[in-house]
């Protein structure tokens, strides 16, 4: 998924040149059996329409999540007569250059998610300001990364390793996708502020282990290098953020050596269509924030945008949303949906102790 453009620990701690060398090795291996130019979004929607034709379906209802929302919008642009409805969850606008806004979006999401602590008296009293603690921790790790003794969650073995800024930045970014997971972080930041880093390190290493092998990096580069590379650029305002400009720099270096496919001249133009569209965004999404869904909805007169409170990335399964999606596909009328049931979704409270959430 577009939102999960993540690097492993090795990539995150390496230079852009290291990323370029890794991409070159991957390119050389995959190119033995395939032409890497033909794995773009444009190729995907052409294949999708071939499947539609083979099924003798006059129209299709498309459901896209994260990067899938780009695919769905592109299909509707190229094959409007064959598009009955679109469901877009965690929306990526056609205008978006993947990689340019990761740092900004994460900062905003963390401020919102950690802000729940200040609105929860037990959390504010027990844990203070998680954002300030995170900033102080990152400053310390950059100057004096501690050697941490921790228990490996997968094996149970006790290990020692230095806690690096990349470990914490990666953990904060990926846990922010799911507020149920990020509710663990304020307590861990409090622990770290008192010199106990083992919890953060164990979580970071568990995340890295879980992510290995989960990302199709070759496919990702074939898409991004063909469709976004020309627009990648660093932002001076991001220099002081948790992620900085690492994604734009790393992707730029990798795309310099990756084969590129063709892209229509209007690929990054907004979708203008009368097709019925249901858009949904998580209030706390760290990669495709609600403003993206609002932007896409502007040029879709038969669209409705639902913002799901307290949720992160990928909200199609939250609360009553599956029922709303089914009703929309049946009726092709997003504006007629009664979405009051989403108001019952609670915010996830932060952990204030190892006993779990407050009653």
C-alpha positions as CSV (number, residue, x, y, z in Angstrom):
1,X,0.0,0.0,0.0
2,X,1.1,3.5,-0.7
3,X,0.9,4.5,2.9
4,X,3.3,1.8,4.0
5,X,6.3,3.0,2.0
6,X,8.5,1.8,4.8
7,X,12.2,0.9,5.0
8,X,13.8,-1.7,7.1
9,X,16.2,-0.8,9.8
10,X,19.2,-1.2,7.4
11,X,17.7,1.1,4.9
12,X,16.5,3.7,7.4
13,X,19.9,4.0,9.0
14,X,21.8,4.0,5.7
15,X,22.5,6.7,3.2
16,X,20.7,7.5,-0.1
17,X,23.7,5.8,-1.8
18,X,23.0,2.6,0.2
19,X,19.4,2.7,-1.0
20,X,20.6,3.2,-4.6
21,X,22.9,0.2,-4.4
22,X,20.1,-1.9,-2.9
23,X,17.7,-0.9,-5.6
24,X,20.3,-1.7,-8.3
25,X,20.8,-5.3,-6.9
26,X,17.1,-5.8,-6.7
27,X,16.7,-4.5,-10.3
28,X,19.4,-6.8,-11.6
29,X,17.9,-9.9,-9.9
30,X,14.3,-9.2,-11.0
31,X,15.2,-8.2,-14.5
32,X,16.4,-11.7,-15.2
33,X,12.8,-12.8,-15.5
34,X,10.6,-9.7,-16.0
35,X,10.5,-6.3,-17.6
36,X,10.2,-3.9,-14.7
37,X,8.7,-1.1,-16.9
38,X,5.3,-2.9,-17.1
39,X,4.1,-2.9,-13.5
40,X,2.6,0.6,-13.3
41,X,-0.9,1.7,-12.3
42,X,-1.7,2.2,-16.0
43,X,-0.7,-1.4,-16.8
44,X,-2.8,-2.6,-13.8
45,X,-6.0,-0.8,-14.9
46,X,-5.5,-2.1,-18.5
47,X,-5.4,-5.6,-17.1
48,X,-8.4,-5.0,-14.9
49,X,-10.5,-3.9,-17.8
50,X,-9.4,-7.0,-19.7
51,X,-10.7,-9.1,-16.8
52,X,-14.0,-7.1,-16.9
53,X,-14.3,-7.8,-20.6
54,X,-13.6,-11.5,-20.1
55,X,-16.3,-11.6,-17.5
56,X,-18.8,-9.9,-19.9
57,X,-19.5,-7.3,-17.1
58,X,-20.8,-4.0,-18.5
59,X,-19.8,-2.1,-15.3
60,X,-17.8,-2.7,-12.2
61,X,-17.9,-1.5,-8.6
62,X,-14.3,-0.7,-7.5
63,X,-13.1,-0.7,-3.9
64,X,-9.7,0.8,-3.3
65,X,-7.7,1.2,-0.1
66,X,-4.6,3.4,0.1
67,X,-2.6,2.9,-3.1
68,X,-5.7,1.1,-4.4
69,X,-7.5,4.5,-4.4
70,X,-5.1,5.6,-7.1
71,X,-5.8,2.5,-9.1
72,X,-9.6,3.1,-8.8
73,X,-9.4,6.8,-9.8
74,X,-7.2,6.0,-12.8
75,X,-9.6,3.3,-13.9
76,X,-12.6,5.6,-13.7
77,X,-10.6,8.2,-15.7
78,X,-9.8,5.8,-18.5
79,X,-12.9,3.6,-18.5
80,X,-15.7,5.9,-17.3
81,X,-18.5,4.0,-19.1
82,X,-17.5,0.8,-17.3
83,X,-17.3,2.3,-13.8
84,X,-20.6,2.0,-11.8
85,X,-19.3,3.1,-8.3
86,X,-16.1,3.8,-6.4
87,X,-15.3,3.2,-2.8
88,X,-12.1,5.0,-1.8
89,X,-10.7,4.3,1.7
90,X,-7.7,6.3,2.9
91,X,-7.6,8.4,-0.2
92,X,-4.5,9.3,-2.3
93,X,-5.3,12.1,-4.7
94,X,-4.1,11.8,-8.3
95,X,-2.3,15.0,-7.7
96,X,-0.2,13.5,-4.9
97,X,3.5,12.8,-5.4
98,X,4.2,9.8,-3.2
99,X,7.0,10.6,-0.7
100,X,6.8,14.3,-0.6
101,X,4.4,14.7,2.3
102,X,5.1,11.7,4.6
103,X,7.0,13.7,7.2
104,X,4.4,16.5,7.4
105,X,1.5,14.0,7.6
106,X,3.1,12.0,10.3
107,X,3.8,15.1,12.4
108,X,0.1,16.1,12.2
109,X,-1.1,12.7,13.1
110,X,1.2,12.3,16.1
111,X,0.1,15.7,17.4
112,X,-3.5,14.6,17.2
113,X,-2.9,11.1,18.6
114,X,-0.7,12.2,21.5
115,X,-3.1,15.1,22.1
116,X,-5.6,12.5,23.4
117,X,-3.3,12.2,26.4
118,X,-3.8,15.8,27.3
119,X,-7.6,15.3,27.0
120,X,-7.5,12.3,29.3
121,X,-6.9,13.4,32.9
122,X,-5.4,10.1,34.1
123,X,-2.9,10.1,31.1
124,X,-1.9,13.8,31.5
125,X,-1.3,13.2,35.2
126,X,0.6,10.0,34.8
127,X,2.5,10.6,31.5
128,X,2.8,14.3,30.9
129,X,3.2,15.5,27.3
130,X,4.2,12.5,25.0
131,X,5.1,14.8,22.2
132,X,7.7,16.7,24.3
133,X,9.0,13.4,25.6
134,X,9.4,12.2,22.0
135,X,11.3,15.3,20.9
136,X,13.6,15.0,23.9
137,X,14.2,11.3,23.3
138,X,15.1,11.9,19.6
139,X,17.6,14.6,20.5
140,X,19.3,12.2,23.0
141,X,19.4,9.3,20.6
142,X,21.1,11.5,17.9
143,X,23.9,12.5,20.3
144,X,24.2,9.5,22.6
145,X,22.3,6.4,21.6
146,X,22.1,4.1,24.6
147,X,23.0,0.4,24.6
148,X,19.8,-1.4,25.5
149,X,19.3,-4.8,27.0
150,X,15.9,-6.2,25.9
151,X,14.0,-9.4,25.4
152,X,13.3,-10.5,21.8
153,X,9.5,-10.9,21.5
154,X,9.9,-13.6,18.9
155,X,12.4,-15.9,20.5
156,X,12.4,-14.8,24.1
157,X,16.2,-14.3,24.0
158,X,17.9,-11.4,25.8
159,X,19.8,-9.2,23.4
160,X,21.7,-6.0,23.5
161,X,21.7,-3.2,20.8
162,X,21.9,0.5,20.6
163,X,18.6,2.3,20.3
164,X,18.9,4.5,17.2
165,X,16.7,7.4,16.0
166,X,15.6,5.2,13.1
167,X,14.3,2.6,15.5
168,X,12.0,5.1,17.2
169,X,11.0,7.0,14.1
170,X,10.0,3.8,12.3
171,X,8.0,2.6,15.4
172,X,6.2,5.9,15.7
173,X,5.4,6.0,12.0
174,X,4.0,2.5,11.7
175,X,2.1,2.4,15.0
176,X,0.5,5.7,14.0
177,X,-1.4,3.8,11.3
178,X,-3.5,2.1,14.0
179,X,-4.4,4.1,17.1
180,X,-5.0,0.9,19.0
181,X,-1.3,0.3,18.7
182,X,-0.1,3.8,19.1
183,X,-2.0,3.9,22.5
184,X,1.0,2.0,23.8
185,X,3.5,4.7,22.9
186,X,2.9,7.5,25.5
187,X,3.7,5.0,28.3
188,X,6.9,3.8,26.5
189,X,8.0,7.4,26.0
190,X,7.5,8.1,29.7
191,X,9.6,5.0,30.5
192,X,12.3,6.2,28.1
193,X,12.4,9.6,29.8
194,X,13.4,7.8,33.0
195,X,16.1,5.8,31.3
196,X,14.2,2.6,30.6
197,X,14.4,1.9,26.9
198,X,13.8,-1.8,26.8
199,X,10.1,-1.6,25.9
200,X,10.7,0.8,23.0
201,X,13.5,-1.4,21.6
202,X,11.5,-4.6,21.9
203,X,8.6,-3.0,20.1
204,X,10.8,-1.6,17.4
205,X,12.6,-4.9,16.8
206,X,9.3,-6.8,16.8
207,X,8.0,-4.4,14.2
208,X,11.0,-4.8,12.0
209,X,10.8,-8.5,12.1
210,X,7.1,-8.5,11.3
211,X,7.6,-6.1,8.3
212,X,10.4,-8.2,6.7
213,X,9.1,-9.9,3.6
214,X,5.8,-8.1,3.8
215,X,6.6,-5.3,1.3
216,X,6.8,-5.8,-2.5
217,X,9.6,-3.3,-2.9
218,X,10.2,-4.1,-6.6
219,X,6.5,-3.5,-7.4
220,X,6.6,-0.3,-5.3
221,X,9.6,1.1,-7.2
222,X,8.1,0.2,-10.6
223,X,5.0,2.3,-9.6
224,X,6.7,5.2,-7.8
225,X,9.6,5.6,-10.2
226,X,7.3,5.7,-13.2
227,X,4.6,7.9,-11.7
228,X,6.1,10.1,-9.0
229,X,9.9,10.3,-9.3
230,X,9.9,13.4,-11.5
231,X,8.1,15.3,-8.8
232,X,10.1,14.1,-5.8
233,X,11.7,16.9,-3.8
234,X,12.9,17.7,-0.3
235,X,11.3,20.3,1.9
236,X,13.4,22.5,4.1
237,X,10.5,22.7,6.6
238,X,10.7,19.0,7.1
239,X,14.3,19.0,8.2
240,X,13.4,19.1,11.9
241,X,10.6,16.5,11.7
242,X,10.8,12.9,12.9
243,X,11.2,11.6,9.3
244,X,13.0,14.6,7.8
245,X,13.5,14.2,4.0
246,X,14.7,10.6,4.1
247,X,11.9,9.3,1.9
248,X,12.2,11.8,-0.9
249,X,16.0,11.4,-0.9
250,X,15.9,7.6,-0.7
251,X,13.3,7.2,-3.3
252,X,15.0,9.6,-5.6
253,X,18.3,7.7,-5.3
254,X,16.5,4.3,-6.0
255,X,14.5,5.7,-8.9
256,X,17.7,6.9,-10.6
257,X,18.6,3.3,-11.3
258,X,15.1,1.7,-11.6
259,X,13.5,1.1,-15.1
260,X,10.6,3.4,-15.7
261,X,7.3,2.7,-17.6
262,X,5.1,5.1,-19.5
263,X,2.6,7.4,-17.9
264,X,-0.3,9.3,-19.5
265,X,0.2,13.1,-19.7
266,X,-2.8,13.7,-17.5
267,X,-2.0,11.0,-14.9
268,X,-1.8,13.5,-12.1
269,X,-4.9,15.4,-13.0
270,X,-7.8,15.3,-10.6
271,X,-10.6,12.9,-11.4
272,X,-13.6,14.8,-12.7
273,X,-16.6,12.5,-12.9
274,X,-20.3,12.0,-12.1
275,X,-19.7,8.5,-10.9
276,X,-21.1,7.8,-7.5
277,X,-18.2,7.8,-5.0
278,X,-18.0,7.0,-1.3
279,X,-14.8,8.3,0.3
280,X,-13.7,7.6,3.8
281,X,-10.8,8.8,5.9
282,X,-9.5,8.2,9.4
283,X,-9.3,11.3,11.5
284,X,-5.8,10.3,12.7
285,X,-4.4,8.8,9.5
286,X,-0.7,9.5,9.3
287,X,-0.2,9.0,5.6
288,X,-3.5,9.8,3.8
289,X,-5.1,12.4,6.0
290,X,-8.7,13.6,5.7
291,X,-7.7,16.6,3.7
292,X,-6.8,14.3,0.8
293,X,-10.3,12.8,0.7
294,X,-11.8,16.3,0.8
295,X,-9.6,17.4,-2.1
296,X,-10.7,14.5,-4.3
297,X,-14.4,15.0,-3.4
298,X,-14.3,18.5,-4.8
299,X,-14.4,17.4,-8.4
300,X,-16.9,14.6,-7.8
301,X,-20.5,15.9,-7.6
302,X,-22.0,12.6,-6.6
303,X,-19.5,11.9,-3.9
304,X,-19.7,11.8,-0.1
305,X,-16.7,11.9,2.3
306,X,-17.0,10.3,5.7
307,X,-14.3,11.1,8.3
308,X,-14.2,8.4,10.9
309,X,-13.2,9.8,14.3
310,X,-10.3,8.4,16.2
311,X,-9.3,6.0,13.4
312,X,-6.0,5.8,11.5
313,X,-5.3,4.2,8.1
314,X,-7.7,1.8,6.4
315,X,-11.1,2.3,8.0
316,X,-13.4,0.2,5.8
317,X,-13.8,-2.3,8.6
318,X,-14.4,0.2,11.4
319,X,-17.7,0.1,13.3
320,X,-20.7,0.1,10.9
321,X,-18.7,1.0,7.9
322,X,-19.0,-2.4,6.2
323,X,-22.8,-2.0,6.4
324,X,-22.6,1.5,4.8
325,X,-20.3,0.3,2.0
326,X,-22.7,-2.6,1.2
327,X,-25.7,-0.1,1.2
328,X,-23.8,2.2,-1.1
329,X,-22.8,-0.4,-3.6
330,X,-26.5,-1.6,-3.7
331,X,-27.9,1.9,-4.1
332,X,-25.1,3.8,-5.8
333,X,-26.2,6.8,-3.7
334,X,-23.6,7.9,-1.1
335,X,-25.5,11.0,-0.1
336,X,-28.6,9.0,1.1
337,X,-26.6,6.9,3.6
338,X,-27.4,7.3,7.3
339,X,-23.9,7.4,8.7
340,X,-24.9,8.4,12.3
341,X,-23.8,4.9,13.4
342,X,-20.2,6.0,13.0
343,X,-20.7,8.5,15.8
344,X,-20.7,5.6,18.3
345,X,-17.0,4.8,17.6
346,X,-15.0,5.6,20.7
347,X,-11.6,7.1,20.8
348,X,-8.8,4.8,22.0
349,X,-7.5,6.0,25.3
350,X,-3.7,5.9,25.9
351,X,-2.3,3.2,28.2
352,X,-1.3,4.9,31.5
353,X,0.2,1.8,33.1
354,X,1.0,-1.8,32.2
355,X,-2.4,-2.7,33.6
356,X,-3.9,-1.4,30.4
357,X,-6.5,1.2,29.7
358,X,-8.2,3.1,32.5
359,X,-11.7,1.7,33.3
